[in-house]
């Protein structure tokens, strides 16, 4: 499991462990510093994963260079063998035919190695891109969910404040009316 996946799992566990708000069972209270710390860890892990992908891509280049070196070795060996066969005067024609076959076989084998290495390298590159994209999508989803939940909690809190404010205003009006009545009764006595 990569460090990014670990941090995502920790964020998910953290969200599961958060207590619900008083206004909603589906909304939670999040400690801002702790969530920011987890997101900071996530930001630091992403470059590590990208470095790992770069190492995989560099390994792909090494595979291609190794295949090219094998190709060159096979071609050189075939060329040397061809020269040796040509130097033998009795079997010059047979040697030429054999050398050409060896050379063709070596080229075909070398091309097959290069093609296989290229296909493997392309597969590794595609896998690393897909893997990185999936990790970034997971991070994007977590941040989006946290943002939406935070916004919903803020709206619920504002509604509660508005309701409390309105209730206090009504209570003050009632208290003012009671006070005026009491003063009117006192003045009549």
C-alpha positions in Angstrom: 0.0 0.0 0.0 1.4 3.4 -1.0 1.8 6.3 1.4 -1.0 8.2 -0.4 -3.4 5.2 0.1 -2.4 5.1 3.8 -3.1 8.8 4.3 -6.4 8.5 2.5 -7.3 5.6 4.7 -6.3 7.6 7.8 -8.5 10.5 6.6 -11.4 8.1 6.1 -10.9 6.6 9.6 -10.7 10.1 11.0 -14.0 11.1 9.4 -15.6 7.9 10.7 -14.4 8.7 14.2 -15.6 12.4 14.2 -18.7 13.0 16.4 -21.9 14.1 14.7 -23.2 17.7 15.0 -26.1 18.6 17.2 -28.1 19.6 14.2 -27.7 16.6 12.0 -26.8 12.9 12.3 -25.2 12.9 8.8 -23.0 15.9 9.5 -19.8 15.8 11.7 -17.5 18.1 13.6 -14.0 18.1 12.2 -10.9 19.3 14.0 -9.5 21.7 11.4 -5.8 21.3 12.4 -6.0 17.5 12.4 -7.6 17.4 8.9 -5.1 20.0 7.6 -2.2 17.8 9.0 -3.6 14.8 7.1 -3.9 16.8 3.9 -0.4 18.1 4.4 0.9 14.5 4.7 -1.0 13.7 1.5 0.6 16.6 -0.3 4.0 15.4 0.8 3.3 11.8 -0.3 2.2 12.8 -3.8 5.8 13.8 -4.9 7.1 10.5 -3.6 4.6 8.6 -5.7 5.5 10.7 -8.7 9.2 10.0 -8.1 8.3 6.3 -8.0 6.6 6.6 -11.3 9.6 8.4 -12.8 11.8 5.6 -11.6 9.5 3.1 -13.3 9.8 5.2 -16.5 13.6 5.3 -16.2 13.6 1.5 -15.8 11.7 1.4 -19.0 14.5 3.3 -20.7 17.0 0.8 -19.3 15.0 -2.1 -20.7 15.0 -0.5 -24.1 18.7 0.3 -23.9 19.4 -3.3 -22.8 17.4 -4.7 -25.7 19.2 -2.3 -28.1 22.6 -3.6 -26.7 21.5 -7.2 -27.2 20.4 -6.3 -30.7 23.8 -4.7 -31.4 25.7 -7.7 -29.9 23.7 -10.2 -32.0 24.2 -8.1 -35.2 28.0 -7.8 -34.4 28.3 -11.5 -33.8 26.4 -12.3 -37.0 28.6 -9.9 -38.9 31.8 -11.5 -37.5 30.5 -14.9 -38.3 29.7 -13.7 -41.8 33.2 -12.4 -42.3 34.7 -15.6 -41.0 32.6 -17.7 -43.4 33.5 -15.4 -46.3 37.2 -15.8 -45.5 36.9 -19.5 -46.0 37.2 -19.9 -49.8 35.8 -23.4 -50.2 32.5 -22.6 -48.7 32.1 -19.0 -49.6 28.6 -19.4 -51.1 27.3 -21.6 -48.4 28.8 -19.4 -45.8 27.2 -16.3 -47.3 23.8 -18.0 -47.3 24.2 -19.2 -43.7 25.5 -15.8 -42.6 22.5 -14.1 -44.2 20.1 -16.5 -42.4 21.9 -15.9 -39.1 21.9 -12.2 -39.6 18.2 -12.2 -40.5 17.4 -14.4 -37.6 19.5 -12.2 -35.3 17.7 -9.1 -36.6 14.3 -10.7 -36.2 15.2 -11.8 -32.6 16.6 -8.4 -31.7 13.5 -6.7 -33.1 11.3 -9.0 -31.2 13.2 -8.1 -28.0 13.0 -4.4 -28.7 9.3 -4.7 -29.5 8.6 -6.6 -26.3 10.6 -4.1 -24.2 8.8 -1.2 -25.8 5.4 -2.9 -25.2 6.3 -3.5 -21.6 7.6 0.0 -21.1 4.4 1.4 -22.6 2.3 -0.8 -20.2 4.3 0.4 -17.2 3.9 4.1 -18.3 0.2 3.7 -18.8 -0.2 1.9 -15.4 1.7 4.5 -13.5 -0.3 7.3 -15.2 -3.6 5.6 -14.3 -2.4 4.9 -10.8 -1.4 8.5 -10.2 -4.7 9.7 -11.7 -6.7 7.4 -9.4 -4.8 8.7 -6.4 -5.4 12.3 -7.4 -9.2 11.5 -8.0 -9.4 10.1 -4.4 -7.7 13.2 -3.0 -10.1 15.4 -5.0 -13.1 13.5 -3.8 -12.0 13.7 -0.1 -11.4 17.4 -0.3 -14.7 18.0 -2.1 -16.6 16.0 0.5 -14.9 17.8 3.3 -15.7 21.2 1.7 -19.3 20.4 1.1 -19.7 19.1 4.7 -18.1 22.2 6.1 -20.3 24.4 4.0 -23.4 22.5 5.2 -22.4 22.8 8.8 -21.7 26.5 8.5 -25.2 27.0 6.9 -26.8 25.0 9.7 -25.0 27.0 12.3 -26.0 30.3 10.7 -29.6 29.1 10.6 -29.4 28.3 14.4 -27.9 31.7 15.1 -30.7 33.4 13.1 -33.3 31.4 15.0 -31.8 32.3 18.4 -31.4 35.9 17.3 -35.1 36.1 16.3 -36.2 34.4 19.5 -34.2 36.8 21.6 -35.8 39.7 19.8 -39.3 38.3 20.5 -38.4 37.8 24.2 -37.1 41.3 24.4 -40.3 42.7 22.9 -42.4 40.7 25.4 -40.2 41.9 28.2 -40.5 45.5 27.1 -44.3 45.1 26.9 -44.4 43.7 30.4 -42.1 46.5 31.7 -44.4 49.1 30.2 -47.5 47.5 31.8 -45.8 47.4 35.1 -44.8 51.0 34.9 -48.3 52.0 33.8 -49.8 50.1 36.8 -47.2 51.7 39.2 -48.1 55.2 37.9 -51.8 54.6 38.4 -51.2 53.7 42.1 
